[in-house]
Amino acid sequence: MYFMPVIMGRDKFLDFLERADENKDGRISRDELRIALKAAGLRFTTVKAWLAMRKCDHNRNGVIEGDKEMASLLSYANEKWNVLVI
């Protein structure tokens, strides 16, 4: 089964991630990411959030933080979640 990609601009995706940061600490935890993915209508969000953290959390501190990790998450979304960030 093929699903149409979700298309959004880079700024809109970064805004999406900013809204995912529920406690406003500037970092995105796995649970915050899971909740945001579910709100975006994606399926299997627990697994997707876990895999994204394994791939994008370079310093293994349990959160996505900083420009390098955010850019990695943006790239990961393009590649794995059928989200086309332009």
Phi and psi restraints in degrees (range 20) as a CNS / XPLOR table:
assign (resid 1 and name C) (resid 2 and name N)
       (resid 2 and name CA) (resid 2 and name C) 1.0 -108.7 20.0 2
assign (resid 2 and name N) (resid 2 and name CA)
       (resid 2 and name C) (resid 3 and name N) 1.0 133.2 20.0 2
assign (resid 2 and name C) (resid 3 and name N)
       (resid 3 and name CA) (resid 3 and name C) 1.0 -110.9 20.0 2
assign (resid 3 and name N) (resid 3 and name CA)
       (resid 3 and name C) (resid 4 and name N) 1.0 139.4 20.0 2
assign (resid 3 and name C) (resid 4 and name N)
       (resid 4 and name CA) (resid 4 and name C) 1.0 -65.3 20.0 2
assign (resid 4 and name N) (resid 4 and name CA)
       (resid 4 and name C) (resid 5 and name N) 1.0 139.8 20.0 2
assign (resid 4 and name C) (resid 5 and name N)
       (resid 5 and name CA) (resid 5 and name C) 1.0 -69.4 20.0 2
assign (resid 5 and name N) (resid 5 and name CA)
       (resid 5 and name C) (resid 6 and name N) 1.0 150.5 20.0 2
assign (resid 5 and name C) (resid 6 and name N)
       (resid 6 and name CA) (resid 6 and name C) 1.0 -85.2 20.0 2
assign (resid 6 and name N) (resid 6 and name CA)
       (resid 6 and name C) (resid 7 and name N) 1.0 121.6 20.0 2
assign (resid 6 and name C) (resid 7 and name N)
       (resid 7 and name CA) (resid 7 and name C) 1.0 -106.9 20.0 2
assign (resid 7 and name N) (resid 7 and name CA)
       (resid 7 and name C) (resid 8 and name N) 1.0 127.6 20.0 2
assign (resid 7 and name C) (resid 8 and name N)
       (resid 8 and name CA) (resid 8 and name C) 1.0 -149.9 20.0 2
assign (resid 8 and name N) (resid 8 and name CA)
       (resid 8 and name C) (resid 9 and name N) 1.0 154.1 20.0 2
assign (resid 8 and name C) (resid 9 and name N)
       (resid 9 and name CA) (resid 9 and name C) 1.0 -72.6 20.0 2
assign (resid 9 and name N) (resid 9 and name CA)
       (resid 9 and name C) (resid 10 and name N) 1.0 162.8 20.0 2
assign (resid 9 and name C) (resid 10 and name N)
       (resid 10 and name CA) (resid 10 and name C) 1.0 -59.2 20.0 2
assign (resid 10 and name N) (resid 10 and name CA)
       (resid 10 and name C) (resid 11 and name N) 1.0 -43.8 20.0 2
assign (resid 10 and name C) (resid 11 and name N)
       (resid 11 and name CA) (resid 11 and name C) 1.0 -63.0 20.0 2
assign (resid 11 and name N) (resid 11 and name CA)
       (resid 11 and name C) (resid 12 and name N) 1.0 -39.8 20.0 2
assign (resid 11 and name C) (resid 12 and name N)
       (resid 12 and name CA) (resid 12 and name C) 1.0 -66.3 20.0 2
assign (resid 12 and name N) (resid 12 and name CA)
       (resid 12 and name C) (resid 13 and name N) 1.0 -38.7 20.0 2
assign (resid 12 and name C) (resid 13 and name N)
       (resid 13 and name CA) (resid 13 and name C) 1.0 -65.7 20.0 2
assign (resid 13 and name N) (resid 13 and name CA)
       (resid 13 and name C) (resid 14 and name N) 1.0 -42.3 20.0 2
assign (resid 13 and name C) (resid 14 and name N)
       (resid 14 and name CA) (resid 14 and name C) 1.0 -65.5 20.0 2
assign (resid 14 and name N) (resid 14 and name CA)
       (resid 14 and name C) (resid 15 and name N) 1.0 -34.6 20.0 2
assign (resid 14 and name C) (resid 15 and name N)
       (resid 15 and name CA) (resid 15 and name C) 1.0 -66.0 20.0 2
assign (resid 15 and name N) (resid 15 and name CA)
       (resid 15 and name C) (resid 16 and name N) 1.0 -39.8 20.0 2
assign (resid 15 and name C) (resid 16 and name N)
       (resid 16 and name CA) (resid 16 and name C) 1.0 -58.1 20.0 2
assign (resid 16 and name N) (resid 16 and name CA)
       (resid 16 and name C) (resid 17 and name N) 1.0 -44.7 20.0 2
assign (resid 16 and name C) (resid 17 and name N)
       (resid 17 and name CA) (resid 17 and name C) 1.0 -67.9 20.0 2
assign (resid 17 and name N) (resid 17 and name CA)
       (resid 17 and name C) (resid 18 and name N) 1.0 -37.2 20.0 2
assign (resid 17 and name C) (resid 18 and name N)
       (resid 18 and name CA) (resid 18 and name C) 1.0 -63.8 20.0 2
assign (resid 18 and name N) (resid 18 and name CA)
       (resid 18 and name C) (resid 19 and name N) 1.0 -40.2 20.0 2
assign (resid 18 and name C) (resid 19 and name N)
       (resid 19 and name CA) (resid 19 and name C) 1.0 -69.2 20.0 2
assign (resid 19 and name N) (resid 19 and name CA)
       (resid 19 and name C) (resid 20 and name N) 1.0 -25.7 20.0 2
assign (resid 19 and name C) (resid 20 and name N)
       (resid 20 and name CA) (resid 20 and name C) 1.0 -68.6 20.0 2
assign (resid 20 and name N) (resid 20 and name CA)
       (resid 20 and name C) (resid 21 and name N) 1.0 -25.1 20.0 2
assign (resid 20 and name C) (resid 21 and name N)
       (resid 21 and name CA) (resid 21 and name C) 1.0 -76.4 20.0 2
assign (resid 21 and name N) (resid 21 and name CA)
       (resid 21 and name C) (resid 22 and name N) 1.0 83.1 20.0 2
assign (resid 21 and name C) (resid 22 and name N)
       (resid 22 and name CA) (resid 22 and name C) 1.0 -64.4 20.0 2
assign (resid 22 and name N) (resid 22 and name CA)
       (resid 22 and name C) (resid 23 and name N) 1.0 -36.3 20.0 2
assign (resid 22 and name C) (resid 23 and name N)
       (resid 23 and name CA) (resid 23 and name C) 1.0 -91.8 20.0 2
assign (resid 23 and name N) (resid 23 and name CA)
       (resid 23 and name C) (resid 24 and name N) 1.0 3.1 20.0 2
assign (resid 23 and name C) (resid 24 and name N)
       (resid 24 and name CA) (resid 24 and name C) 1.0 56.0 20.0 2
assign (resid 24 and name N) (resid 24 and name CA)
       (resid 24 and name C) (resid 25 and name N) 1.0 39.4 20.0 2
assign (resid 24 and name C) (resid 25 and name N)
       (resid 25 and name CA) (resid 25 and name C) 1.0 -96.8 20.0 2
assign (resid 25 and name N) (resid 25 and name CA)
       (resid 25 and name C) (resid 26 and name N) 1.0 3.4 20.0 2
assign (resid 25 and name C) (resid 26 and name N)
       (resid 26 and name CA) (resid 26 and name C) 1.0 82.6 20.0 2
assign (resid 26 and name N) (resid 26 and name CA)
       (resid 26 and name C) (resid 27 and name N) 1.0 6.5 20.0 2
assign (resid 26 and name C) (resid 27 and name N)
       (resid 27 and name CA) (resid 27 and name C) 1.0 -130.2 20.0 2
assign (resid 27 and name N) (resid 27 and name CA)
       (resid 27 and name C) (resid 28 and name N) 1.0 151.7 20.0 2
assign (resid 27 and name C) (resid 28 and name N)
       (resid 28 and name CA) (resid 28 and name C) 1.0 -114.9 20.0 2
assign (resid 28 and name N) (resid 28 and name CA)
       (resid 28 and name C) (resid 29 and name N) 1.0 118.1 20.0 2
assign (resid 28 and name C) (resid 29 and name N)
       (resid 29 and name CA) (resid 29 and name C) 1.0 -83.6 20.0 2
assign (resid 29 and name N) (resid 29 and name CA)
       (resid 29 and name C) (resid 30 and name N) 1.0 169.7 20.0 2
assign (resid 29 and name C) (resid 30 and name N)
       (resid 30 and name CA) (resid 30 and name C) 1.0 -62.3 20.0 2
assign (resid 30 and name N) (resid 30 and name CA)
       (resid 30 and name C) (resid 31 and name N) 1.0 -41.1 20.0 2
assign (resid 30 and name C) (resid 31 and name N)
       (resid 31 and name CA) (resid 31 and name C) 1.0 -66.1 20.0 2
assign (resid 31 and name N) (resid 31 and name CA)
       (resid 31 and name C) (resid 32 and name N) 1.0 -41.0 20.0 2
assign (resid 31 and name C) (resid 32 and name N)
       (resid 32 and name CA) (resid 32 and name C) 1.0 -62.3 20.0 2
assign (resid 32 and name N) (resid 32 and name CA)
       (resid 32 and name C) (resid 33 and name N) 1.0 -40.9 20.0 2
assign (resid 32 and name C) (resid 33 and name N)
       (resid 33 and name CA) (resid 33 and name C) 1.0 -65.4 20.0 2
assign (resid 33 and name N) (resid 33 and name CA)
       (resid 33 and name C) (resid 34 and name N) 1.0 -42.1 20.0 2
assign (resid 33 and name C) (resid 34 and name N)
       (resid 34 and name CA) (resid 34 and name C) 1.0 -60.5 20.0 2
assign (resid 34 and name N) (resid 34 and name CA)
       (resid 34 and name C) (resid 35 and name N) 1.0 -45.6 20.0 2
assign (resid 34 and name C) (resid 35 and name N)
       (resid 35 and name CA) (resid 35 and name C) 1.0 -63.6 20.0 2
assign (resid 35 and name N) (resid 35 and name CA)
       (resid 35 and name C) (resid 36 and name N) 1.0 -40.8 20.0 2
assign (resid 35 and name C) (resid 36 and name N)
       (resid 36 and name CA) (resid 36 and name C) 1.0 -65.9 20.0 2
assign (resid 36 and name N) (resid 36 and name CA)
       (resid 36 and name C) (resid 37 and name N) 1.0 -40.7 20.0 2
assign (resid 36 and name C) (resid 37 and name N)
       (resid 37 and name CA) (resid 37 and name C) 1.0 -65.0 20.0 2
assign (resid 37 and name N) (resid 37 and name CA)
       (resid 37 and name C) (resid 38 and name N) 1.0 -39.0 20.0 2
assign (resid 37 and name C) (resid 38 and name N)
       (resid 38 and name CA) (resid 38 and name C) 1.0 -65.6 20.0 2
assign (resid 38 and name N) (resid 38 and name CA)
       (resid 38 and name C) (resid 39 and name N) 1.0 -41.1 20.0 2
assign (resid 38 and name C) (resid 39 and name N)
       (resid 39 and name CA) (resid 39 and name C) 1.0 -65.3 20.0 2
assign (resid 39 and name N) (resid 39 and name CA)
       (resid 39 and name C) (resid 40 and name N) 1.0 -28.2 20.0 2
assign (resid 39 and name C) (resid 40 and name N)
       (resid 40 and name CA) (resid 40 and name C) 1.0 -80.2 20.0 2
assign (resid 40 and name N) (resid 40 and name CA)
       (resid 40 and name C) (resid 41 and name N) 1.0 -5.2 20.0 2
assign (resid 40 and name C) (resid 41 and name N)
       (resid 41 and name CA) (resid 41 and name C) 1.0 92.2 20.0 2
assign (resid 41 and name N) (resid 41 and name CA)
       (resid 41 and name C) (resid 42 and name N) 1.0 9.8 20.0 2
assign (resid 41 and name C) (resid 42 and name N)
       (resid 42 and name CA) (resid 42 and name C) 1.0 -79.2 20.0 2
assign (resid 42 and name N) (resid 42 and name CA)
       (resid 42 and name C) (resid 43 and name N) 1.0 157.1 20.0 2
assign (resid 42 and name C) (resid 43 and name N)
       (resid 43 and name CA) (resid 43 and name C) 1.0 -106.2 20.0 2
assign (resid 43 and name N) (resid 43 and name CA)
       (resid 43 and name C) (resid 44 and name N) 1.0 164.1 20.0 2
assign (resid 43 and name C) (resid 44 and name N)
       (resid 44 and name CA) (resid 44 and name C) 1.0 55.0 20.0 2
assign (resid 44 and name N) (resid 44 and name CA)
       (resid 44 and name C) (resid 45 and name N) 1.0 46.8 20.0 2
assign (resid 44 and name C) (resid 45 and name N)
       (resid 45 and name CA) (resid 45 and name C) 1.0 -68.6 20.0 2
assign (resid 45 and name N) (resid 45 and name CA)
       (resid 45 and name C) (resid 46 and name N) 1.0 -30.6 20.0 2
assign (resid 45 and name C) (resid 46 and name N)
       (resid 46 and name CA) (resid 46 and name C) 1.0 -63.8 20.0 2
assign (resid 46 and name N) (resid 46 and name CA)
       (resid 46 and name C) (resid 47 and name N) 1.0 -46.1 20.0 2
assign (resid 46 and name C) (resid 47 and name N)
       (resid 47 and name CA) (resid 47 and name C) 1.0 -68.5 20.0 2
assign (resid 47 and name N) (resid 47 and name CA)
       (resid 47 and name C) (resid 48 and name N) 1.0 -42.6 20.0 2
assign (resid 47 and name C) (resid 48 and name N)
       (resid 48 and name CA) (resid 48 and name C) 1.0 -62.5 20.0 2
assign (resid 48 and name N) (resid 48 and name CA)
       (resid 48 and name C) (resid 49 and name N) 1.0 -42.7 20.0 2
assign (resid 48 and name C) (resid 49 and name N)
       (resid 49 and name CA) (resid 49 and name C) 1.0 -66.2 20.0 2
assign (resid 49 and name N) (resid 49 and name CA)
       (resid 49 and name C) (resid 50 and name N) 1.0 -41.3 20.0 2
assign (resid 49 and name C) (resid 50 and name N)
       (resid 50 and name CA) (resid 50 and name C) 1.0 -63.3 20.0 2
assign (resid 50 and name N) (resid 50 and name CA)
       (resid 50 and name C) (resid 51 and name N) 1.0 -46.6 20.0 2
assign (resid 50 and name C) (resid 51 and name N)
       (resid 51 and name CA) (resid 51 and name C) 1.0 -64.9 20.0 2
assign (resid 51 and name N) (resid 51 and name CA)
       (resid 51 and name C) (resid 52 and name N) 1.0 -38.8 20.0 2
assign (resid 51 and name C) (resid 52 and name N)
       (resid 52 and name CA) (resid 52 and name C) 1.0 -63.3 20.0 2
assign (resid 52 and name N) (resid 52 and name CA)
       (resid 52 and name C) (resid 53 and name N) 1.0 -40.8 20.0 2
assign (resid 52 and name C) (resid 53 and name N)
       (resid 53 and name CA) (resid 53 and name C) 1.0 -65.4 20.0 2
assign (resid 53 and name N) (resid 53 and name CA)
       (resid 53 and name C) (resid 54 and name N) 1.0 -39.7 20.0 2
assign (resid 53 and name C) (resid 54 and name N)
       (resid 54 and name CA) (resid 54 and name C) 1.0 -61.8 20.0 2
assign (resid 54 and name N) (resid 54 and name CA)
       (resid 54 and name C) (resid 55 and name N) 1.0 -36.5 20.0 2
assign (resid 54 and name C) (resid 55 and name N)
       (resid 55 and name CA) (resid 55 and name C) 1.0 -85.1 20.0 2
assign (resid 55 and name N) (resid 55 and name CA)
       (resid 55 and name C) (resid 56 and name N) 1.0 -38.6 20.0 2
assign (resid 55 and name C) (resid 56 and name N)
       (resid 56 and name CA) (resid 56 and name C) 1.0 -103.2 20.0 2
assign (resid 56 and name N) (resid 56 and name CA)
       (resid 56 and name C) (resid 57 and name N) 1.0 -17.6 20.0 2
assign (resid 56 and name C) (resid 57 and name N)
       (resid 57 and name CA) (resid 57 and name C) 1.0 -85.2 20.0 2
assign (resid 57 and name N) (resid 57 and name CA)
       (resid 57 and name C) (resid 58 and name N) 1.0 85.5 20.0 2
assign (resid 57 and name C) (resid 58 and name N)
       (resid 58 and name CA) (resid 58 and name C) 1.0 -65.0 20.0 2
assign (resid 58 and name N) (resid 58 and name CA)
       (resid 58 and name C) (resid 59 and name N) 1.0 -35.7 20.0 2
assign (resid 58 and name C) (resid 59 and name N)
       (resid 59 and name CA) (resid 59 and name C) 1.0 -94.3 20.0 2
assign (resid 59 and name N) (resid 59 and name CA)
       (resid 59 and name C) (resid 60 and name N) 1.0 3.8 20.0 2
assign (resid 59 and name C) (resid 60 and name N)
       (resid 60 and name CA) (resid 60 and name C) 1.0 55.5 20.0 2
assign (resid 60 and name N) (resid 60 and name CA)
       (resid 60 and name C) (resid 61 and name N) 1.0 39.0 20.0 2
assign (resid 60 and name C) (resid 61 and name N)
       (resid 61 and name CA) (resid 61 and name C) 1.0 -98.0 20.0 2
assign (resid 61 and name N) (resid 61 and name CA)
       (resid 61 and name C) (resid 62 and name N) 1.0 5.6 20.0 2
assign (resid 61 and name C) (resid 62 and name N)
       (resid 62 and name CA) (resid 62 and name C) 1.0 89.8 20.0 2
assign (resid 62 and name N) (resid 62 and name CA)
       (resid 62 and name C) (resid 63 and name N) 1.0 3.6 20.0 2
assign (resid 62 and name C) (resid 63 and name N)
       (resid 63 and name CA) (resid 63 and name C) 1.0 -140.2 20.0 2
assign (resid 63 and name N) (resid 63 and name CA)
       (resid 63 and name C) (resid 64 and name N) 1.0 155.5 20.0 2
assign (resid 63 and name C) (resid 64 and name N)
       (resid 64 and name CA) (resid 64 and name C) 1.0 -93.8 20.0 2
assign (resid 64 and name N) (resid 64 and name CA)
       (resid 64 and name C) (resid 65 and name N) 1.0 119.8 20.0 2
assign (resid 64 and name C) (resid 65 and name N)
       (resid 65 and name CA) (resid 65 and name C) 1.0 -147.2 20.0 2
assign (resid 65 and name N) (resid 65 and name CA)
       (resid 65 and name C) (resid 66 and name N) 1.0 152.9 20.0 2
assign (resid 65 and name C) (resid 66 and name N)
       (resid 66 and name CA) (resid 66 and name C) 1.0 81.8 20.0 2
assign (resid 66 and name N) (resid 66 and name CA)
       (resid 66 and name C) (resid 67 and name N) 1.0 161.5 20.0 2
assign (resid 66 and name C) (resid 67 and name N)
       (resid 67 and name CA) (resid 67 and name C) 1.0 -64.6 20.0 2
assign (resid 67 and name N) (resid 67 and name CA)
       (resid 67 and name C) (resid 68 and name N) 1.0 -38.4 20.0 2
assign (resid 67 and name C) (resid 68 and name N)
       (resid 68 and name CA) (resid 68 and name C) 1.0 -65.3 20.0 2
assign (resid 68 and name N) (resid 68 and name CA)
       (resid 68 and name C) (resid 69 and name N) 1.0 -44.9 20.0 2
assign (resid 68 and name C) (resid 69 and name N)
       (resid 69 and name CA) (resid 69 and name C) 1.0 -70.8 20.0 2
assign (resid 69 and name N) (resid 69 and name CA)
       (resid 69 and name C) (resid 70 and name N) 1.0 -36.0 20.0 2
assign (resid 69 and name C) (resid 70 and name N)
       (resid 70 and name CA) (resid 70 and name C) 1.0 -65.2 20.0 2
assign (resid 70 and name N) (resid 70 and name CA)
       (resid 70 and name C) (resid 71 and name N) 1.0 -41.2 20.0 2
assign (resid 70 and name C) (resid 71 and name N)
       (resid 71 and name CA) (resid 71 and name C) 1.0 -64.3 20.0 2
assign (resid 71 and name N) (resid 71 and name CA)
       (resid 71 and name C) (resid 72 and name N) 1.0 -37.5 20.0 2
assign (resid 71 and name C) (resid 72 and name N)
       (resid 72 and name CA) (resid 72 and name C) 1.0 -65.1 20.0 2
assign (resid 72 and name N) (resid 72 and name CA)
       (resid 72 and name C) (resid 73 and name N) 1.0 -40.7 20.0 2
assign (resid 72 and name C) (resid 73 and name N)
       (resid 73 and name CA) (resid 73 and name C) 1.0 -66.0 20.0 2
assign (resid 73 and name N) (resid 73 and name CA)
       (resid 73 and name C) (resid 74 and name N) 1.0 -39.1 20.0 2
assign (resid 73 and name C) (resid 74 and name N)
       (resid 74 and name CA) (resid 74 and name C) 1.0 -61.0 20.0 2
assign (resid 74 and name N) (resid 74 and name CA)
       (resid 74 and name C) (resid 75 and name N) 1.0 -45.5 20.0 2
assign (resid 74 and name C) (resid 75 and name N)
       (resid 75 and name CA) (resid 75 and name C) 1.0 -63.7 20.0 2
assign (resid 75 and name N) (resid 75 and name CA)
       (resid 75 and name C) (resid 76 and name N) 1.0 -41.1 20.0 2
assign (resid 75 and name C) (resid 76 and name N)
       (resid 76 and name CA) (resid 76 and name C) 1.0 -63.2 20.0 2
assign (resid 76 and name N) (resid 76 and name CA)
       (resid 76 and name C) (resid 77 and name N) 1.0 -40.4 20.0 2
assign (resid 76 and name C) (resid 77 and name N)
       (resid 77 and name CA) (resid 77 and name C) 1.0 -62.3 20.0 2
assign (resid 77 and name N) (resid 77 and name CA)
       (resid 77 and name C) (resid 78 and name N) 1.0 -41.2 20.0 2
assign (resid 77 and name C) (resid 78 and name N)
       (resid 78 and name CA) (resid 78 and name C) 1.0 -60.6 20.0 2
assign (resid 78 and name N) (resid 78 and name CA)
       (resid 78 and name C) (resid 79 and name N) 1.0 -41.6 20.0 2
assign (resid 78 and name C) (resid 79 and name N)
       (resid 79 and name CA) (resid 79 and name C) 1.0 -80.5 20.0 2
assign (resid 79 and name N) (resid 79 and name CA)
       (resid 79 and name C) (resid 80 and name N) 1.0 -40.9 20.0 2
assign (resid 79 and name C) (resid 80 and name N)
       (resid 80 and name CA) (resid 80 and name C) 1.0 -111.8 20.0 2
assign (resid 80 and name N) (resid 80 and name CA)
       (resid 80 and name C) (resid 81 and name N) 1.0 -27.0 20.0 2
assign (resid 80 and name C) (resid 81 and name N)
       (resid 81 and name CA) (resid 81 and name C) 1.0 -103.0 20.0 2
assign (resid 81 and name N) (resid 81 and name CA)
       (resid 81 and name C) (resid 82 and name N) 1.0 7.2 20.0 2
assign (resid 81 and name C) (resid 82 and name N)
       (resid 82 and name CA) (resid 82 and name C) 1.0 61.2 20.0 2
assign (resid 82 and name N) (resid 82 and name CA)
       (resid 82 and name C) (resid 83 and name N) 1.0 32.4 20.0 2
assign (resid 82 and name C) (resid 83 and name N)
       (resid 83 and name CA) (resid 83 and name C) 1.0 -110.1 20.0 2
assign (resid 83 and name N) (resid 83 and name CA)
       (resid 83 and name C) (resid 84 and name N) 1.0 115.2 20.0 2
assign (resid 83 and name C) (resid 84 and name N)
       (resid 84 and name CA) (resid 84 and name C) 1.0 -94.9 20.0 2
assign (resid 84 and name N) (resid 84 and name CA)
       (resid 84 and name C) (resid 85 and name N) 1.0 108.1 20.0 2
assign (resid 84 and name C) (resid 85 and name N)
       (resid 85 and name CA) (resid 85 and name C) 1.0 -97.8 20.0 2
assign (resid 85 and name N) (resid 85 and name CA)
       (resid 85 and name C) (resid 86 and name N) 1.0 116.6 20.0 2
